[in-house]
Structure formats: C-alpha cells, structure tokens
Amino acid sequence: MAENPNCTVYVGNLDERVCDRVLYDILIQAGRVVDLYIPRDKETDKPKGFAFAKYETEEIAEYAVKLFSGLVTLYNRTLKFALVVLHHPLAVTSIHASPKQ
C-alpha cells in the first residue's frame, strides 16, 4: 500500500518545555499517531517551537486539526494546528489552517 503524504499535522506555538511524551499524549486523543517530530536548533539543541505529527490516515489528521484548534493550551500558550498538504513527497507546498467556526 502506498503511503499517504497528506496525513501530517503542523503544531505551532510550542513552548520549549513541551516534551515529546506530553505532546504525544495529547495528539493520540484524535487517533493513532505514527510519527512525531519536534525540530531542534542545531547549535542550542532547544526545540524550535513547532512540531509535525503524522497520523495513520488523512481523515484522522483532519479530525485532529478540527478537534484541537483553539482548545489546547500548554504553558500559557494556545497551540496552533494545521494540515500540511504535500503535492510531492519531498516538498511542503502549503499548510492549511482549520477554518474559524
């Protein structure tokens, strides 16, 4: 089965104190997370303030964005959630935020 490249959710506005486990425990509430990546600065090794969570399906990723947008706050920061849309497996072409309701 071919891998679906559109199952990734951008998570922004992360405080540097947020660890992988805490973020994973939140994200798993929407569905199975198959990968979680929190980029770090090469010089300081501190988190860059955002993450990418890959879900099992595109539908779960869409649900996660709708479920969490505007509702998750860690260390007094409301996290931002958006779908990452890939038109080519090696290029991020756009990030789609959940529409305000």
Contacts in CASP RR format, 6 or more apart in sequence:
PFRMAT RR
TARGET T0000
AUTHOR 0000-0000-0000
METHOD contacts of the structure
MODEL  1
MAENPNCTVYVGNLDERVCDRVLYDILIQAGRVVDLYIPRDKETDKPKGF
AFAKYETEEIAEYAVKLFSGLVTLYNRTLKFALVVLHHPLAVTSIHASPK
Q
4 57 0 8 1.000
4 58 0 8 1.000
5 86 0 8 1.000
5 89 0 8 1.000
6 58 0 8 1.000
6 61 0 8 1.000
6 83 0 8 1.000
6 84 0 8 1.000
6 85 0 8 1.000
6 86 0 8 1.000
7 34 0 8 1.000
7 54 0 8 1.000
7 55 0 8 1.000
7 56 0 8 1.000
7 57 0 8 1.000
7 58 0 8 1.000
7 60 0 8 1.000
7 61 0 8 1.000
8 52 0 8 1.000
8 53 0 8 1.000
8 54 0 8 1.000
8 55 0 8 1.000
8 61 0 8 1.000
8 83 0 8 1.000
8 84 0 8 1.000
8 86 0 8 1.000
9 27 0 8 1.000
9 52 0 8 1.000
9 53 0 8 1.000
9 54 0 8 1.000
9 55 0 8 1.000
9 61 0 8 1.000
9 64 0 8 1.000
9 65 0 8 1.000
9 81 0 8 1.000
9 82 0 8 1.000
9 83 0 8 1.000
9 84 0 8 1.000
10 50 0 8 1.000
10 51 0 8 1.000
10 52 0 8 1.000
10 80 0 8 1.000
10 81 0 8 1.000
10 82 0 8 1.000
10 83 0 8 1.000
10 84 0 8 1.000
10 95 0 8 1.000
11 23 0 8 1.000
11 27 0 8 1.000
11 50 0 8 1.000
11 51 0 8 1.000
11 52 0 8 1.000
11 53 0 8 1.000
11 79 0 8 1.000
11 80 0 8 1.000
11 81 0 8 1.000
12 49 0 8 1.000
12 50 0 8 1.000
12 51 0 8 1.000
12 79 0 8 1.000
12 80 0 8 1.000
12 81 0 8 1.000
13 49 0 8 1.000
13 50 0 8 1.000
13 77 0 8 1.000
13 78 0 8 1.000
13 79 0 8 1.000
13 80 0 8 1.000
14 23 0 8 1.000
14 38 0 8 1.000
14 47 0 8 1.000
14 49 0 8 1.000
14 50 0 8 1.000
14 51 0 8 1.000
14 74 0 8 1.000
14 77 0 8 1.000
14 79 0 8 1.000
15 49 0 8 1.000
15 74 0 8 1.000
15 75 0 8 1.000
15 76 0 8 1.000
15 77 0 8 1.000
16 46 0 8 1.000
16 47 0 8 1.000
16 49 0 8 1.000
17 75 0 8 1.000
18 38 0 8 1.000
18 47 0 8 1.000
18 74 0 8 1.000
18 75 0 8 1.000
20 36 0 8 1.000
20 38 0 8 1.000
22 74 0 8 1.000
23 36 0 8 1.000
23 38 0 8 1.000
23 51 0 8 1.000
23 53 0 8 1.000
24 33 0 8 1.000
24 36 0 8 1.000
26 68 0 8 1.000
26 72 0 8 1.000
27 33 0 8 1.000
27 36 0 8 1.000
27 53 0 8 1.000
27 64 0 8 1.000
27 68 0 8 1.000
29 67 0 8 1.000
30 55 0 8 1.000
30 60 0 8 1.000
30 63 0 8 1.000
30 64 0 8 1.000
30 67 0 8 1.000
30 68 0 8 1.000
31 55 0 8 1.000
31 56 0 8 1.000
31 60 0 8 1.000
31 63 0 8 1.000
31 64 0 8 1.000
32 55 0 8 1.000
32 56 0 8 1.000
32 60 0 8 1.000
33 53 0 8 1.000
33 54 0 8 1.000
33 55 0 8 1.000
33 56 0 8 1.000
34 54 0 8 1.000
34 55 0 8 1.000
34 56 0 8 1.000
35 52 0 8 1.000
35 53 0 8 1.000
35 54 0 8 1.000
36 51 0 8 1.000
36 52 0 8 1.000
36 53 0 8 1.000
36 54 0 8 1.000
37 51 0 8 1.000
37 52 0 8 1.000
37 53 0 8 1.000
38 47 0 8 1.000
38 48 0 8 1.000
38 49 0 8 1.000
38 50 0 8 1.000
38 51 0 8 1.000
39 47 0 8 1.000
39 48 0 8 1.000
39 49 0 8 1.000
39 50 0 8 1.000
39 51 0 8 1.000
40 46 0 8 1.000
40 47 0 8 1.000
40 48 0 8 1.000
41 47 0 8 1.000
41 48 0 8 1.000
52 84 0 8 1.000
53 64 0 8 1.000
54 61 0 8 1.000
55 61 0 8 1.000
55 64 0 8 1.000
61 83 0 8 1.000
62 83 0 8 1.000
64 81 0 8 1.000
65 81 0 8 1.000
65 82 0 8 1.000
65 83 0 8 1.000
65 97 0 8 1.000
65 98 0 8 1.000
66 98 0 8 1.000
68 79 0 8 1.000
68 81 0 8 1.000
69 80 0 8 1.000
69 81 0 8 1.000
69 97 0 8 1.000
69 98 0 8 1.000
70 78 0 8 1.000
70 79 0 8 1.000
70 81 0 8 1.000
72 78 0 8 1.000
72 79 0 8 1.000
72 81 0 8 1.000
73 79 0 8 1.000
80 97 0 8 1.000
81 97 0 8 1.000
81 98 0 8 1.000
82 95 0 8 1.000
82 96 0 8 1.000
82 97 0 8 1.000
82 98 0 8 1.000
83 95 0 8 1.000
83 96 0 8 1.000
83 98 0 8 1.000
84 92 0 8 1.000
84 94 0 8 1.000
84 95 0 8 1.000
85 92 0 8 1.000
85 93 0 8 1.000
85 94 0 8 1.000
85 95 0 8 1.000
85 96 0 8 1.000
86 92 0 8 1.000
86 93 0 8 1.000
87 93 0 8 1.000
END
